[in-house]
Amino acid sequence: MAQDDAAVKTALIIMYVIGVICLGITFFVLNKVNGKWFTKFSVGLAGIVLVMGIILINIINLN
């Protein structure tokens, strides 16, 4: 059971890191295309990353 918990935590952390990288790429592309860093799309992505971070912190702190 402990191995399963560790695997889930690892997967969530990897997904979070991938999300942050994608968010950074999105900001870079939006800056090149539109000349703006923030659009409704990028603010939505940032919100999702923040919610995912809160979920990760809660899951890690439960044990």
C-alpha positions in Angstrom: 0.0 0.0 0.0 2.8 2.4 0.8 4.4 1.8 -2.6 1.1 2.7 -4.3 0.9 5.9 -2.3 4.4 6.8 -3.2 3.7 6.0 -6.9 0.7 8.3 -6.9 2.6 11.1 -5.2 5.4 10.8 -7.8 3.0 10.8 -10.7 1.2 13.9 -9.3 4.5 15.7 -8.8 5.6 14.9 -12.4 2.2 16.0 -13.8 2.6 19.3 -11.8 6.1 19.9 -13.2 4.9 19.2 -16.7 2.0 21.6 -16.2 4.4 24.4 -15.0 6.7 23.8 -18.0 3.7 24.0 -20.4 2.5 27.2 -18.7 6.0 28.7 -19.1 6.0 27.7 -22.8 2.5 29.1 -23.2 3.5 32.5 -21.7 6.6 32.6 -24.0 4.5 31.8 -27.2 1.8 34.3 -26.2 4.5 37.0 -25.7 5.9 36.2 -29.2 2.6 36.0 -31.0 0.5 38.7 -29.3 3.1 40.8 -27.6 1.2 40.1 -24.3 2.1 37.8 -21.4 -1.4 37.4 -20.0 -4.6 36.5 -21.8 -7.7 34.8 -20.6 -6.2 31.4 -21.7 -3.0 31.9 -19.8 -4.7 33.2 -16.7 -6.9 30.0 -16.8 -3.9 27.8 -17.1 -2.2 29.6 -14.2 -5.4 29.0 -12.1 -5.3 25.3 -12.9 -1.6 25.1 -11.9 -2.4 26.9 -8.6 -5.3 24.5 -7.8 -3.1 21.5 -8.7 -0.4 22.8 -6.3 -2.9 23.1 -3.5 -4.1 19.6 -4.1 -0.5 18.3 -4.1 0.3 20.1 -0.9 -2.8 18.6 0.8 -2.1 15.1 -0.4 1.6 15.2 0.7 0.7 16.6 4.1 -2.1 14.0 4.8 0.5 11.3 5.5 
